[in-house]
Amino acid sequence: MKTPWYKEPWAWLVFFLPFSAVIAGITTVIIANTDPDPLVVGDYYKKGKAINLEISKIKLAQKLGMKFDLKLDNQVLVIKPTGIDTEFPLLNVNFYHPTLKDKDFYFALTPDASGHFRQYIEQEVKGKWRVTIAPFEEHWKIQNVITLPQSDFIEITPKAIEAH
């Protein structure tokens, strides 16, 4: 007497392998669509051009000899130009947290009577930060990674920072 197909172990093995591949494929599609990677850039060409523009701004700052001293003590930020005898009517200063984008902040600073740029920062700023300084026209740019708070002046000079 012949046994029915569903009692044969080989029949279940033949069905199980393709069935598991279908389940794995469906699971992969679900995971890929519900948790997309936010770091993937859609237009690599535009991103590359923007990176080249940023590098050219840093090189121009190097060529012009731009340098600043920066200090953050008792929640008071002080930036003083040291590299060039040009007066700046406004500086754009950005602080980027290395891991938490919602902690990033920005200031548009004007000089005081001594030519220094001062700003009181309400939140406590500690740890490693990427700081960028640029003029109002943003034709040059300086960026450095620094550790804050800083009771002594530290020199901020134009140098390229690798993206992390």
C-alpha positions as CSV (number, residue, x, y, z in Angstrom):
1,M,0.0,0.0,0.0
2,K,1.2,3.5,-0.9
3,T,1.6,6.1,1.8
4,P,-0.1,9.5,1.3
5,W,2.2,12.4,0.2
6,Y,1.8,14.4,3.4
7,K,3.2,11.5,5.4
8,E,6.4,11.5,3.4
9,P,9.3,13.6,5.0
10,W,10.9,14.4,1.6
11,A,7.7,16.1,0.4
12,W,7.7,18.4,3.4
13,L,11.4,19.2,2.8
14,V,10.7,20.0,-0.8
15,F,7.8,22.4,0.2
16,F,9.7,23.9,3.2
17,L,12.7,25.2,1.3
18,P,10.9,27.4,-1.2
19,F,8.4,28.4,1.4
20,S,11.2,29.6,3.7
21,A,12.7,31.6,0.8
22,V,9.4,33.4,0.2
23,I,9.0,34.2,3.9
24,A,12.6,35.6,4.0
25,G,11.9,37.7,0.9
26,I,8.7,39.2,2.4
27,T,10.4,39.9,5.7
28,T,13.3,41.6,3.9
29,V,10.9,43.8,1.9
30,I,9.0,44.7,5.1
31,I,12.2,45.7,7.0
32,A,13.5,47.7,4.1
33,N,10.3,49.7,3.7
34,T,9.6,50.3,7.4
35,D,13.1,51.4,8.5
36,P,14.8,53.2,5.7
37,D,18.4,54.4,6.1
38,P,18.3,58.2,6.5
39,L,22.0,58.5,5.6
40,V,21.6,57.5,2.0
41,V,21.8,60.5,-0.3
42,G,19.6,60.5,-3.3
43,D,21.6,62.8,-5.6
44,Y,25.3,61.9,-5.2
45,Y,26.4,64.3,-7.9
46,K,24.9,67.4,-6.2
47,K,26.3,66.3,-2.9
48,G,29.8,65.9,-4.4
49,K,29.6,69.4,-5.9
50,A,28.5,70.8,-2.6
51,I,31.5,69.1,-0.9
52,N,33.8,70.6,-3.5
53,L,32.3,74.1,-2.9
54,E,32.9,73.7,0.8
55,I,36.5,72.7,0.2
56,S,37.1,75.7,-2.0
57,K,35.7,78.0,0.7
58,I,38.1,76.5,3.2
59,K,41.0,76.9,0.8
60,L,40.1,80.5,0.3
61,A,40.1,81.1,4.0
62,Q,43.6,79.5,4.2
63,K,44.8,81.7,1.3
64,L,43.4,84.9,3.1
65,G,45.1,83.8,6.3
66,M,41.8,83.8,8.3
67,K,42.2,82.8,12.0
68,F,40.1,83.3,15.1
69,D,40.5,82.8,18.8
70,L,37.5,81.2,20.5
71,K,36.7,80.9,24.2
72,L,33.5,79.6,25.9
73,D,33.6,80.3,29.6
74,N,30.6,80.7,32.0
75,Q,28.3,80.3,29.0
76,V,29.8,83.4,27.3
77,L,31.2,82.7,23.8
78,V,33.9,85.1,22.7
79,I,35.4,85.0,19.2
80,K,38.2,87.4,18.2
81,P,39.7,87.7,14.7
82,T,43.5,87.2,14.8
83,G,44.5,86.3,11.3
84,I,43.6,89.4,9.2
85,D,43.1,93.1,9.9
86,T,39.7,93.2,8.2
87,E,36.6,94.2,10.2
88,F,33.7,91.8,9.8
89,P,30.2,93.3,10.1
90,L,28.7,89.9,10.8
91,L,29.9,86.4,11.4
92,N,27.8,83.2,11.0
93,V,28.8,80.8,13.7
94,N,27.5,77.2,13.7
95,F,27.9,74.6,16.3
96,Y,27.3,71.0,15.2
97,H,27.0,68.2,17.8
98,P,28.8,65.0,16.6
99,T,25.8,62.7,17.1
100,L,22.6,64.7,18.0
101,K,21.3,67.0,15.3
102,D,18.7,68.6,17.5
103,K,21.5,70.0,19.7
104,D,23.0,72.0,16.8
105,F,22.7,75.8,17.1
106,Y,23.6,78.9,15.1
107,F,24.5,82.5,15.8
108,A,24.8,85.6,13.6
109,L,27.2,87.7,15.6
110,T,28.1,91.4,15.3
111,P,31.3,92.8,16.8
112,D,31.4,94.9,19.9
113,A,33.6,98.0,20.3
114,S,36.8,96.0,20.7
115,G,36.1,94.0,17.5
116,H,35.3,90.8,19.4
117,F,32.1,88.8,18.8
118,R,30.3,87.9,22.0
119,Q,27.2,85.8,22.7
120,Y,25.6,84.4,25.9
121,I,24.6,80.8,25.4
122,E,21.6,79.8,27.4
123,Q,22.0,76.0,27.3
124,E,25.1,74.3,28.7
125,V,27.6,73.4,26.0
126,K,29.9,70.5,26.9
127,G,31.9,68.0,24.9
128,K,33.1,67.7,21.4
129,W,31.6,70.1,18.7
130,R,32.3,71.0,15.1
131,V,32.4,74.8,14.8
132,T,32.2,76.7,11.5
133,I,32.8,80.4,11.1
134,A,31.9,82.2,7.9
135,P,31.3,85.9,7.0
136,F,27.9,87.1,6.0
137,E,28.6,86.6,2.3
138,E,29.9,83.1,3.0
139,H,32.6,83.2,0.4
140,W,35.1,81.6,2.8
141,K,34.7,79.3,5.8
142,I,36.6,78.0,8.8
143,Q,35.7,74.7,10.5
144,N,37.3,73.0,13.5
145,V,36.5,70.3,16.0
146,I,36.8,71.6,19.5
147,T,36.1,70.5,23.0
148,L,34.0,72.9,25.1
149,P,33.8,74.6,27.6
150,Q,37.2,76.3,27.1
151,S,38.4,78.9,29.6
152,D,41.4,79.9,27.5
153,F,41.4,81.1,23.9
154,I,41.9,78.3,21.4
155,E,42.9,79.0,17.8
156,I,40.4,78.3,15.1
157,T,42.2,77.9,11.7
158,P,40.9,76.8,8.3
159,K,41.4,73.1,7.8
160,A,39.3,70.4,6.1
161,I,37.4,68.0,8.4
162,E,36.5,64.5,7.1
163,A,32.8,63.7,7.1
164,H,31.9,61.1,9.8
